[in-house]
Amino acid sequence: MISGNVLGNVPEDIPDEIVQTLAESEHVRIERIVSHGHRSVDDFWYDQDQHEWVLLLEGHARLVFDNGTMKELHAGDFVNIPAHVRHRVDHTDPDRPTLWLAVFYD
């Protein structure tokens, strides 16, 4: 058994986004992601083979989809992104950590 606190142990200074796998199986992966002003590189798009369900635990973020749609996320907001829907992280809060819980599934 593995346990922890998804809201705990957040470093003050993170030069690179932190991605931690909390659990995984053949068809599901659960990650905690910590961002602090991080965003996708210009012209980069995620195009994933799995669906992605994302819950914003703390902070603020903005996702942009390649069809031009933007989705603002605040603590408690979630979005389900079907496989191969191209998207990018356009903004995360530069003043405090943004914590994500991401579930990738078939």
Disulfide bonds with the S-S distance in Angstrom:
none
